[in-house]
Amino acid sequence: HPMPDNGKTTLAGAVARRRDVIVRIYDTAGKPVAVVERATREPGSHAVTWRGKDDAGRDVASGVYFCSIAAGDFRDSRKIVYLR
């Protein structure tokens, strides 16, 4: 679940068993903005923070973005309202 907080968004979730996890951010046009995490995670709860930067390290504008999460066969996408 995304939790906006003045220039950063914490994305939290859990995996039931060891999985490769990829968390990506997209803009409303579907253009990739950033890969927030690409890691193998052990079972349990995990959180990553997106600090409002694109993959080149530039600040992104406030607005609506989409967070895509892939973990093994699981796929989900959620809307994020990012505020600076």
NORSUL-V812191 format. One record per residue. N is the residue number from 1. RES is the residue in one letter. PHI is phi as a letter, one per 20 degrees, with the letter a starting at -180 (* if undefined). PSI is psi in whole degrees, -180 to 180 (NA if undefined). Layout:
# NORSUL-V812191
N/RES/PHI/PSI
N/RES/PHI/PSI
This chain:
# NORSUL-V812191
1/H/*/128
2/P/f/143
3/M/c/100
4/P/f/145
5/D/b/83
6/N/l/74
7/G/n/2
8/K/b/156
9/T/c/126
10/T/e/128
11/L/d/120
12/A/c/149
13/G/a/-175
14/A/b/151
15/V/c/143
16/A/e/-29
17/R/b/168
18/R/g/127
19/R/b/149
20/D/f/127
21/V/d/134
22/I/c/126
23/V/d/122
24/R/c/153
25/I/d/136
26/Y/c/153
27/D/e/180
28/T/f/-17
29/A/e/-2
30/G/n/7
31/K/f/131
32/P/f/135
33/V/d/-50
34/A/b/148
35/V/e/113
36/V/e/-36
37/E/b/142
38/R/b/101
39/A/b/162
40/T/e/126
41/R/d/140
42/E/e/164
43/P/g/143
44/G/p/-173
45/S/e/144
46/H/b/156
47/A/b/144
48/V/c/154
49/T/d/129
50/W/d/123
51/R/e/21
52/G/m/32
53/K/d/148
54/D/e/-179
55/D/f/-19
56/A/e/1
57/G/n/6
58/R/e/146
59/D/f/141
60/V/e/161
61/A/f/155
62/S/f/146
63/G/q/-166
64/V/e/134
65/Y/c/168
66/F/c/137
67/C/d/123
68/S/d/129
69/I/c/129
70/A/c/128
71/A/b/102
72/G/m/-127
73/D/e/-10
74/F/f/136
75/R/c/137
76/D/b/155
77/S/c/137
78/R/c/148
79/K/e/140
80/I/c/135
81/V/d/111
82/Y/e/125
83/L/c/135
84/R/e/NA
